[in-house]
Amino acid sequence: MILDGHIHIDKGEARYEDFIERLKESGIDGGLVISLPPYSFESEPCSPPERLDNLFEWTASNPDLYPFYWIDPLDKDALDQVERDIRDRLQHGQL
């Protein structure tokens, strides 16, 4: 099995099916999929819950795609973001 250790997703018109096809064409079975960037890295940022939703949309249906939630450790509320988002997902049975 070959895994890509650094896959970024982006806002836009990308389709999941095209993404999977390009992985297969490249001989890649899956990998670590990194969420959209946090506020401090983006001129038009998404909220933390939107970023997490987007990440799970890309990874939920493929067990070989591993979600990685990108946070800026310098954000004052970095730990709160993670705690809140994970707690909300656990409460809704999404993790």
Backbone as JSON Lines, residues from 0, in Angstrom:
{"i":0,"aa":"M","n":[0.85,-1.18,0.0],"ca":[0.0,0.0,0.0],"c":[0.89,1.24,0.0]}
{"i":1,"aa":"I","n":[0.54,2.2,-0.85],"ca":[1.27,3.46,-0.92],"c":[0.36,4.58,-0.46]}
{"i":2,"aa":"L","n":[0.83,5.33,0.56],"ca":[0.06,6.44,1.1],"c":[0.83,7.74,0.9]}
{"i":3,"aa":"D","n":[0.1,8.79,0.54],"ca":[0.66,10.13,0.42],"c":[0.53,10.79,1.79]}
{"i":4,"aa":"G","n":[1.62,11.25,2.35],"ca":[1.61,11.8,3.7],"c":[1.24,13.27,3.8]}
{"i":5,"aa":"H","n":[0.84,13.9,2.67],"ca":[0.59,15.34,2.73],"c":[-0.34,15.76,1.59]}
{"i":6,"aa":"I","n":[-1.64,15.56,1.76],"ca":[-2.63,15.92,0.74],"c":[-3.44,17.1,1.25]}
{"i":7,"aa":"H","n":[-3.35,18.22,0.54],"ca":[-4.16,19.4,0.9],"c":[-5.45,19.39,0.1]}
{"i":8,"aa":"I","n":[-6.54,19.78,0.76],"ca":[-7.78,20.02,0.05],"c":[-7.97,21.53,-0.02]}
{"i":9,"aa":"D","n":[-8.8,21.96,-0.94],"ca":[-8.98,23.39,-1.15],"c":[-10.44,23.67,-1.43]}
{"i":10,"aa":"K","n":[-10.81,24.93,-1.26],"ca":[-12.15,25.35,-1.64],"c":[-12.23,25.34,-3.16]}
{"i":11,"aa":"G","n":[-13.41,25.17,-3.67],"ca":[-13.54,25.25,-5.11],"c":[-14.39,24.15,-5.69]}
{"i":12,"aa":"E","n":[-14.14,23.89,-6.94],"ca":[-14.99,23.0,-7.71],"c":[-14.47,21.56,-7.8]}
{"i":13,"aa":"A","n":[-13.51,21.19,-7.01],"ca":[-12.96,19.84,-7.08],"c":[-14.04,18.8,-6.76]}
{"i":14,"aa":"R","n":[-13.96,17.68,-7.46],"ca":[-14.92,16.6,-7.23],"c":[-14.2,15.41,-6.6]}
{"i":15,"aa":"Y","n":[-14.87,14.78,-5.64],"ca":[-14.3,13.64,-4.93],"c":[-13.89,12.54,-5.91]}
{"i":16,"aa":"E","n":[-14.76,12.24,-6.87],"ca":[-14.5,11.16,-7.83],"c":[-13.22,11.43,-8.63]}
{"i":17,"aa":"D","n":[-13.04,12.69,-9.04],"ca":[-11.83,13.05,-9.79],"c":[-10.58,12.9,-8.91]}
{"i":18,"aa":"F","n":[-10.71,13.29,-7.66],"ca":[-9.61,13.16,-6.7],"c":[-9.18,11.7,-6.56]}
{"i":19,"aa":"I","n":[-10.15,10.81,-6.35],"ca":[-9.85,9.39,-6.19],"c":[-9.23,8.82,-7.47]}
{"i":20,"aa":"E","n":[-9.75,9.22,-8.62],"ca":[-9.21,8.74,-9.89],"c":[-7.75,9.18,-10.07]}
{"i":21,"aa":"R","n":[-7.45,10.43,-9.71],"ca":[-6.06,10.91,-9.83],"c":[-5.12,10.17,-8.88]}
{"i":22,"aa":"L","n":[-5.63,9.86,-7.69],"ca":[-4.81,9.05,-6.77],"c":[-4.48,7.7,-7.41]}
{"i":23,"aa":"K","n":[-5.51,7.04,-7.93],"ca":[-5.32,5.71,-8.55],"c":[-4.37,5.78,-9.73]}
{"i":24,"aa":"E","n":[-4.54,6.8,-10.59],"ca":[-3.65,6.96,-11.74],"c":[-2.2,7.13,-11.31]}
{"i":25,"aa":"S","n":[-1.99,7.71,-10.15],"ca":[-0.64,7.94,-9.62],"c":[-0.1,6.77,-8.83]}
{"i":26,"aa":"G","n":[-0.92,5.73,-8.65],"ca":[-0.49,4.58,-7.87],"c":[-0.57,4.8,-6.37]}
{"i":27,"aa":"I","n":[-1.37,5.77,-5.96],"ca":[-1.52,6.1,-4.54],"c":[-2.82,5.47,-4.02]}
{"i":28,"aa":"D","n":[-2.73,4.78,-2.89],"ca":[-3.91,4.11,-2.32],"c":[-4.7,5.0,-1.37]}
{"i":29,"aa":"G","n":[-4.07,6.01,-0.81],"ca":[-4.73,6.88,0.15],"c":[-3.71,7.82,0.76]}
{"i":30,"aa":"G","n":[-4.04,8.35,1.94],"ca":[-3.07,9.21,2.59],"c":[-3.68,10.12,3.63]}
{"i":31,"aa":"L","n":[-2.86,11.03,4.1],"ca":[-3.23,11.99,5.13],"c":[-3.81,13.22,4.44]}
{"i":32,"aa":"V","n":[-5.1,13.49,4.68],"ca":[-5.79,14.61,4.04],"c":[-5.89,15.75,5.04]}
{"i":33,"aa":"I","n":[-5.31,16.89,4.69],"ca":[-5.21,18.04,5.58],"c":[-6.38,18.99,5.32]}
{"i":34,"aa":"S","n":[-7.01,19.42,6.4],"ca":[-8.18,20.31,6.3],"c":[-7.83,21.64,5.65]}
{"i":35,"aa":"L","n":[-8.87,22.4,5.33],"ca":[-8.69,23.77,4.88],"c":[-7.93,24.53,5.96]}
{"i":36,"aa":"P","n":[-7.2,25.58,5.59],"ca":[-6.37,26.29,6.56],"c":[-7.18,27.06,7.61]}
{"i":37,"aa":"P","n":[-6.56,27.29,8.77],"ca":[-7.2,28.09,9.81],"c":[-7.24,29.57,9.43]}
{"i":38,"aa":"Y","n":[-7.98,30.34,10.22],"ca":[-8.17,31.77,9.97],"c":[-6.89,32.51,9.61]}
{"i":39,"aa":"S","n":[-5.85,32.27,10.37],"ca":[-4.62,33.05,10.23],"c":[-3.87,32.79,8.92]}
{"i":40,"aa":"F","n":[-4.25,31.77,8.17],"ca":[-3.57,31.43,6.92],"c":[-4.39,31.77,5.68]}
{"i":41,"aa":"E","n":[-5.58,32.29,5.86],"ca":[-6.51,32.41,4.75],"c":[-7.11,33.81,4.68]}
{"i":42,"aa":"S","n":[-7.22,34.36,3.48],"ca":[-7.83,35.69,3.34],"c":[-9.36,35.62,3.42]}
{"i":43,"aa":"E","n":[-9.94,34.49,3.03],"ca":[-11.38,34.27,3.14],"c":[-11.61,32.97,3.91]}
{"i":44,"aa":"P","n":[-11.42,33.0,5.22],"ca":[-11.43,31.76,6.0],"c":[-12.83,31.17,6.19]}
{"i":45,"aa":"C","n":[-12.83,29.87,6.43],"ca":[-14.04,29.16,6.85],"c":[-13.98,29.03,8.36]}
{"i":46,"aa":"S","n":[-15.12,28.86,8.98],"ca":[-15.15,28.64,10.43],"c":[-14.57,27.26,10.74]}
{"i":47,"aa":"P","n":[-14.11,27.04,11.97],"ca":[-13.6,25.72,12.33],"c":[-14.61,24.59,12.06]}
{"i":48,"aa":"P","n":[-15.9,24.74,12.42],"ca":[-16.84,23.65,12.1],"c":[-16.99,23.41,10.59]}
{"i":49,"aa":"E","n":[-16.97,24.47,9.8],"ca":[-17.04,24.3,8.34],"c":[-15.82,23.55,7.81]}
{"i":50,"aa":"R","n":[-14.66,23.88,8.36],"ca":[-13.43,23.22,7.93],"c":[-13.47,21.73,8.27]}
{"i":51,"aa":"L","n":[-13.96,21.42,9.45],"ca":[-14.05,20.03,9.87],"c":[-15.08,19.27,9.03]}
{"i":52,"aa":"D","n":[-16.23,19.89,8.77],"ca":[-17.23,19.26,7.9],"c":[-16.64,18.95,6.53]}
{"i":53,"aa":"N","n":[-15.94,19.92,5.97],"ca":[-15.33,19.75,4.65],"c":[-14.32,18.6,4.67]}
{"i":54,"aa":"L","n":[-13.52,18.54,5.71],"ca":[-12.52,17.48,5.83],"c":[-13.18,16.1,5.84]}
{"i":55,"aa":"F","n":[-14.23,15.96,6.63],"ca":[-14.9,14.66,6.71],"c":[-15.66,14.32,5.44]}
{"i":56,"aa":"E","n":[-16.11,15.32,4.68],"ca":[-16.72,15.05,3.38],"c":[-15.71,14.38,2.45]}
{"i":57,"aa":"W","n":[-14.46,14.79,2.53],"ca":[-13.42,14.23,1.66],"c":[-12.92,12.87,2.13]}
{"i":58,"aa":"T","n":[-13.04,12.56,3.41],"ca":[-12.4,11.34,3.93],"c":[-13.36,10.26,4.42]}
{"i":59,"aa":"A","n":[-14.6,10.59,4.68],"ca":[-15.51,9.66,5.35],"c":[-15.76,8.36,4.59]}
{"i":60,"aa":"S","n":[-15.8,8.4,3.28],"ca":[-16.18,7.2,2.53],"c":[-14.99,6.35,2.09]}
{"i":61,"aa":"N","n":[-13.79,6.69,2.51],"ca":[-12.61,5.93,2.12],"c":[-11.73,5.68,3.35]}
{"i":62,"aa":"P","n":[-11.64,4.42,3.79],"ca":[-10.87,4.12,5.0],"c":[-9.36,4.35,4.85]}
{"i":63,"aa":"D","n":[-8.9,4.56,3.62],"ca":[-7.47,4.81,3.39],"c":[-7.14,6.3,3.32]}
{"i":64,"aa":"L","n":[-8.15,7.15,3.54],"ca":[-7.92,8.59,3.62],"c":[-8.06,9.0,5.08]}
{"i":65,"aa":"Y","n":[-7.0,9.52,5.65],"ca":[-6.95,9.83,7.08],"c":[-7.07,11.34,7.3]}
{"i":66,"aa":"P","n":[-8.13,11.79,8.01],"ca":[-8.33,13.22,8.23],"c":[-7.31,13.8,9.21]}
{"i":67,"aa":"F","n":[-6.81,14.97,8.85],"ca":[-5.87,15.7,9.7],"c":[-6.39,17.13,9.81]}
{"i":68,"aa":"Y","n":[-6.78,17.53,11.01],"ca":[-7.38,18.84,11.24],"c":[-6.27,19.85,11.52]}
{"i":69,"aa":"W","n":[-6.08,20.79,10.61],"ca":[-5.02,21.79,10.69],"c":[-5.46,22.93,11.59]}
{"i":70,"aa":"I","n":[-4.7,23.16,12.64],"ca":[-4.94,24.32,13.51],"c":[-3.68,25.15,13.57]}
{"i":71,"aa":"D","n":[-3.84,26.41,13.89],"ca":[-2.71,27.28,14.13],"c":[-2.49,27.29,15.63]}
{"i":72,"aa":"P","n":[-1.4,26.7,16.12],"ca":[-1.19,26.64,17.56],"c":[-1.04,28.01,18.21]}
{"i":73,"aa":"L","n":[-0.85,29.04,17.4],"ca":[-0.73,30.39,17.95],"c":[-2.09,31.08,18.11]}
{"i":74,"aa":"D","n":[-3.15,30.51,17.54],"ca":[-4.5,31.06,17.76],"c":[-4.82,30.98,19.24]}
{"i":75,"aa":"K","n":[-5.37,32.06,19.79],"ca":[-5.7,32.08,21.22],"c":[-6.66,30.97,21.6]}
{"i":76,"aa":"D","n":[-7.54,30.59,20.67],"ca":[-8.54,29.58,20.99],"c":[-8.27,28.23,20.31]}
{"i":77,"aa":"A","n":[-7.01,27.95,19.98],"ca":[-6.67,26.73,19.24],"c":[-7.19,25.47,19.93]}
{"i":78,"aa":"L","n":[-6.91,25.31,21.2],"ca":[-7.37,24.12,21.9],"c":[-8.89,24.09,22.04]}
{"i":79,"aa":"D","n":[-9.49,25.26,22.24],"ca":[-10.95,25.34,22.32],"c":[-11.59,24.91,21.0]}
{"i":80,"aa":"Q","n":[-10.99,25.29,19.87],"ca":[-11.52,24.9,18.56],"c":[-11.59,23.38,18.46]}
{"i":81,"aa":"V","n":[-10.5,22.74,18.78],"ca":[-10.44,21.28,18.67],"c":[-11.41,20.63,19.64]}
{"i":82,"aa":"E","n":[-11.37,21.06,20.88],"ca":[-12.24,20.48,21.9],"c":[-13.71,20.63,21.53]}
{"i":83,"aa":"R","n":[-14.11,21.83,21.12],"ca":[-15.5,22.1,20.76],"c":[-15.94,21.26,19.56]}
{"i":84,"aa":"D","n":[-15.13,21.23,18.53],"ca":[-15.51,20.52,17.32],"c":[-15.58,19.01,17.54]}
{"i":85,"aa":"I","n":[-14.62,18.46,18.25],"ca":[-14.63,17.03,18.53],"c":[-15.8,16.68,19.44]}
{"i":86,"aa":"R","n":[-16.03,17.47,20.47],"ca":[-17.17,17.23,21.38],"c":[-18.48,17.23,20.6]}
{"i":87,"aa":"D","n":[-18.67,18.21,19.73],"ca":[-19.9,18.29,18.93],"c":[-20.07,17.07,18.05]}
{"i":88,"aa":"R","n":[-19.0,16.6,17.45],"ca":[-19.08,15.42,16.58],"c":[-19.39,14.17,17.4]}
{"i":89,"aa":"L","n":[-18.78,14.04,18.56],"ca":[-19.07,12.88,19.41],"c":[-20.54,12.88,19.84]}
{"i":90,"aa":"Q","n":[-21.07,14.04,20.17],"ca":[-22.47,14.14,20.59],"c":[-23.43,13.76,19.47]}
{"i":91,"aa":"H","n":[-23.02,13.97,18.23],"ca":[-23.88,13.66,17.09],"c":[-23.52,12.33,16.44]}
{"i":92,"aa":"G","n":[-22.66,11.55,17.09],"ca":[-22.29,10.24,16.58],"c":[-21.5,10.27,15.29]}
{"i":93,"aa":"Q","n":[-20.75,11.34,15.06],"ca":[-20.01,11.48,13.81],"c":[-18.55,11.08,13.93]}
{"i":94,"aa":"L","n":[-18.13,10.67,15.1],"ca":[-16.75,10.19,15.27],"c":[-16.76,8.82,15.88]}
